[in-house]
Amino acid sequence: MSIATPDPGAVRSDADAPLSLTLTDPERDAFATLARQLATTAPELVDDAKWVAAARELAAHLPPRLRQVVRAYRHDPGEDGILVLRNLPVGLEALPPTPTVPESVERDATVPAAIAVLIASELGEIAAYRNEKSGALVQNVVPVPGREETQSNAGSTPLELHVENAFHPHRPDFVGLLCLRGDRDDAAGTLVSSIRRALRLLAPETRQVLHQERFTTVPPPSFQSGDAAVAHAVLTGDPEDPDVKVDFHATAAVDAEAATALEQLRDAFIEASTSLPLRSGEMAFVDNRLAIHGRTAFTPRYDGHDRWLHRTFVLLDNRRTRGSRPGNGSVLV
């Protein structure tokens, strides 16, 4: 049996660039066939356990180069904590108008939803949160009229850098963003920054403070339990390669020295950040343990052709969250 060998140039353009892969047209066609098969698998409902199980099985048949780069990313997400996949079979010409309703999600199986779930299932275990968009596994990131100024995926003003669900004890390990329709002005970008790059910009004494439990992160109203936020460290694990837990909109310091360290961390993240403008047929994964993300501002027109992303969450260890997932399902409560 011959085993396909990934083209190093197709996976990483240089040692300092994020992991990436552009599918060939034959790979894209093969992926399209697989996505259509999943989209038409009964009961054709994204959140149904049988459909998710079918996605898990079909993910084993993704193009070999795609599976290889996903495995490489899972093992080590690199300096930026990002994986970018291009030339995915989204089919821009067949898309319906971009949704404009609040809390928009994908319940019925579609080819784009199948694409997002297949790749997420190869990376790990797809998951969602009951208090966030009703626990939908595939969520729409679209601008919503009247919510332009909100710090949410429905807004269009700058979104502060954050770890996804930083307040949650079981925050996702990875966040996937599949672009169905890009911003026509190329103004909207996913802003990303990695602690592996930002750490070099911090003084040792600042790092030491950030490793101490001198910060709190407030959950959004939908997750409020009535309990006060518990003090936590912003950096955890190996001091030379730490994980990060911060949301610069919701995380606060408990004293002045910690506040200074938090501001210095934000400055370092901004200096190390880059904007990733996603276009139709491109999908980015962000390692939610070491990279933070936000959004640059853009101007929606609400004419059916605005920016439209599918968002998915991925966990690496289903046992870690078993007590929060009734019936061993995909939704955390």
N, C-alpha and C positions, 0 to 999 in steps of 0.2 A: 504493500500500500504506500503510495507516495503522499507526502505531507507538504501542503503549500507553505512556502517560506515567505514571510512578509518582506516587502521591499523597504529597507530602512529609510530610504528617501521619502517614501510615501507615508511613513508613520511619523517621523520627526524630522523637520526640515533642517534643524541644527540643534546642537546640544542645549541651547538656551530657550528653545521654543516649546510651547505646550504640545502634548501628544495630539496628533491629528491623523485623520485618514479621509481621503476622497475616494469614494467608490468608483470603480470603472463602470461603464454603461452596462456590460453584462452582469456585474454584481448588482447594480441597481435594479435591473430587470428581474433577477432572481429574488431579490428582496421584495420587490413589488408583488410577485406571485405568492410569496410566503405571507405577506401582510394581507393580501386579499383573502387567502385561505383562512387566516385567523379572523378577519372582519366578518366573514360569513359563517363562522362556527357557532352553532347553537349554544346558548340562547341569544347570541349577538348583543350581549350586554356587558359593558366593560367591567362593572363592579361585581358581576356574578362569579362565584368561586370556581365553577366549572370552566368558565371562559378564561379566568386567570390561570387555571391549571393547564389549559390547552396552550396558552401563551408560553408557559414555562417549558412545555415539551417541544413546541415549535421553535423556540429560541435556539435549540441545539442544531437547527438547520440553517442558521444565518450564514452568510458568506464567511469562509474561513478567515480571511484577513480581518474582517470586522470583529470576529470573536477573539482573534489574537490580540488586537490592539486594546479591546475591552479588558482582556485578562491582564495585559501589561499595565494598564491604567489602575486596575483594582490592586495589583501588587504594589505599585509605587506611582502615585499621581504626578510626580515630577515637581519642579520648583513652583509651578503656578497652580497645581491642583486642578487642572482643567483638561478635559478631553473634548475635541471638536471633530464631529463627523459631518462630511459633506456629500452632496449628490444623492441624498436619500429620496425615495420615490413618493414625495408628497403629492405631486400633481396640482400645481397652482391653478391651472385652468379649470379644474373641476371643483374647486372649493366654493362653498356657499359664502354669503356675506359674513364678514367678521361680526361675531356677537357683540352686543352692547348692553346686555342686561347684567345687573349685579350678580355676584356669586355664580358666574357661568362655569359649567362643567360639561364633560362629555359622558353621557350615560349610554347612548347607543354606540355600538361598535362601528368605527369607520376605519378606513385605511390609515389615515394619519395617527389615530389613536392606537391602532395595532402596531404601527412602527414604533411609537414611543414605548409601548408596553413590552414589545419584543426585546428591544435593546436594554431597557431597565431590568427585565427578567434575566438577561444574560449577565448583567453586572451584579445583581444580588436579588433581594426580595422586595418587590414593589409594595408600597405601604401608603397609608393616608391617615388623617386624624379626624375623628368624628366631629370635633368642634370647628373644623376648618372646611368650608364648602361641603358640609354634610358628609364628609368621608369619601368623596369621589376620588378615584384613583388617578384619573386624568382631568386636570383642571385647566381652564382657559385663562391665560394672562392677556387681557384685552383692556383698552381704555373704556371707561364707563362715564357717560355724561353725568356731571354733577360731582364726580369724585376725582377730578383732576388734581386737587391739592392734597389728597390723602397719601399717607405713607403706607401704600398697599399695592398689590399687583393690578388694581383697577385705576391707579393714578397715571399721570403723564408728566408730573414735575419730577425733579431729581429724587430718587429713592435712596435713603441713607444706607451706607454699607452695613451689612449685617450677616450673621450666621442664621440660616433658616431655623425658625423655632428655637432660638437660643435659650429661651426660658424653660424648655421642655426637658425632662430627664431622659427622654428617648427621642432626641432630635434626629432627623435623617442623616445617614452617612453621606449620601449624595443627593444632589438636586439636578434633575434633567430638564432641559428647555429645548423643545423641538419647535423650530420656526415654520409655521404654515405660510404666513404672509409677513414680509418684512415692512419696515417703515419706509414709505416712498421717498421721504426726504433724507434718509440715512442719518437722521439725527438721533434716533433711539438706539442706545447701545447698552448691553449688559456690562456694567462696570465690575471688574473682578480684581482681587488682590489677595496675595498669599502671605501667611505668616512666615513662610520659609524665606521670602524676600524682605519682608518688613522687619524681621528680627535683627537683621544685620544693621539696621538703622537705629537701634535702640541701645542705650547705655546699659551696662550690667545692673546698675542699681534700679533702673526702670523695670527691667525684666524681673528682678527679684520681687518688686512690689506687685507686678501683674500676676505672679504665681501665688499670691496670698489671697485669702478669702475676705476681700475688702470691697466687693462689688455686688450689686443686685440687678436683676433683670426682670422687669415687669411684664407679665403676659398680656396679650390683647384682651379686650372685654369678653370675647367669645370663650376664652379659656380661663377666665377668672374663677377661682375656687373660694375666694374670701380670705385666703391665707396670705400673710405678708411674704414678700419675696425673701428667699433664703440667701444669705451672703455666699458668694462663690468666688473662685479665682477666675481670671480671664484667660490665663495660660495654664495648661496642665500637662503632665507627662514629662518626657525628656526635655530638660532645659535647653538643649541644643536643637531640638526638633519637636516643639510642643504642638499640642492641639490648641485651638482657640475657641472661646465661647463669649461672643460679644454681639450686641446689637446697638449701634451708636445712637439709635432713636430711643431705645428702651433700657439700656444699661447705664447705671449711675454708680458713682463711687461713694463710699461711706465716710471718707475723710478727705482733707485737702491734698495730702500727699498722693493718695490713690487717684484723685481727680486729675492731678497733673500727669501722672503716669498714663491714665486713660487718654488724655488729650495728646500726649506724645505718641501713643500707639496709633491713634486715628491719623495723625500727621504722617506717620511712617507708612500706614496702609495707603493713604492717598498718594504719597510719593511713589510707592511701588505698584500702583494700580494701572490697569489698562482697560480700554473700552473694546468690547467684542460686539460688533454689529452683526447680528444674525440675519441671514437671508433665507428665503424659502428653500426647504430641503436641507437645512443645516441644523444640527443638534449639538448642544453643548452640555456637558456634565461638569458640575462644580463639586469638588470634594468638600463637604460641609464641615469637616473636622479641622481643616487647615486653611481653607480659603473662605473669604467673605465676598459678598456680591451686592450690587445695587443697580441703579438704572440712571442713565442720563435723561435729560428732559427732551420731550418731543411734542409736536402739536397734532392732536388727533382731529380728523375731519368728520367722523361719524357718518361716513357715506358707504360703509360696507367694505372698504379697502384698507382699513387701518391695520396696524401691527397686530399679529395674532400668534401666540405661542401656546403649546401644550406643556404643562408642567407636571412632572412626576417626582415622587420621592422614593429613595431606595435605601434599604437597610442591609447590612452585611450579616447580621446575626439575628435570626428570628427567635432564638431561644431567649435572648436578652429581653425581648419585649413580650414574651408569651403571656405573662400575667396581665398585660394591658390589651390583649387582642382576643375578645370573646370568640369561642368556637374555633380558635386557631386560624382566624381569618386574617385579612390584610389591613383592617382598620383598627387604629389605636383609640381607646376611649379614656 
